[in-house]
Amino acid sequence: MARQGTRTAGGARGGGARAGRAGAGLLALALTVTALAGCQGGGSGKTSAKEPARPTAVRLPPRHAGFDYQIGGAYPPPAEVRVVSRDRTAAPAPGLYNICYVNAFQTQPQERSSWPADLLLRDAHGREVVDEDWDEPLLDLRTPERRERVAERVDRWIDGCAEKGYDAVEPDNYDSYTRSHHLLTAADATAFMRLLVRHAHARHLAVGQKNTSELAGRRRDIGLDFAVAEECGQYDECEVYAKAFDDRVVDIEYTDGGLRKALARWGDRLSIVRRDVEVSTPGSPGYVRRTG
């Protein structure tokens, strides 16, 4: 099921699609390989043969911290903010924990022509399979060879995030297989995500699972570190993410009702912010940012 939202010119999703660098003194943690493997919620502590290699340390976002979702345009974060998510084209916010947004499983409409034609998912008639809410062609992840080729391009974006000084990446549209008319599977999505996680971890970047609550139980085998949830309060999914990621969850609500629900149950545990669906910047007519 897709949730209504909007995609900004900067390449960022605002509004949900189902399934949106902290200083040394902040609560972000540096974890060793052993600690990362042992602390993942619901895990047995054993390492899968297919689990991506992790670096000696990645920094995780602090739990229950002031959060701002700026994927529609960067601006100075409010004073209480300690975690911020921005589009990969933007610079990170100095002194904060920064998450780098990357559209990894679909392509922006304006970037469609830059992709090799055989890497755009096509149906039996040769037509591109498109996420109609966003007019975004899905990427073809059906074979290991195609996944490697797509990952090669996305990895360059991840490299850019690392070079700019981001702490983590947020690969969007993990759930695109649900919009593929059964051409892609959850196994395709997780296999591709595993490639991205391995590369990001090698660059000492944590990786956030974006939405896709139905795959949260696989986060340990894939190597995902925290969750970026859109409207988990509105759709009663916060518990799924909180349990899977040991409360390392940043949640974006797009309605006042969703914010109230999220705060009532999870306000003392998760990082929650209300944004407008355009994820616009201050001074824009529809700009909304609230935390209570």
ABEGO torsion letter per residue (X at the ends): XBBBBBBBAAGBBBEBBBXXXBBAABABBBBBAAAAAAABBGBAGBBBAABBBBBABBBBBBBGBBBBBAAAEBBBBBAABABBBBBAABBBBBGBBBBBBBBAABBBAAAAAABBAAABBBBAAGBBBBBAAAGBBBBBAABAAAAAAAAAAAAAAAAAAAAAGBABBBBBGAAAAAAAGGABBAAAAAAAAAAAAAAAAAAGBBBBBBEGAAAAAAAAAAGBABBBBBGAAAAGAAAAAAAAAGGBBBBBBABAAAAAAAAAAAAAABBBBBBBAAGBBBGBAABBBBAX
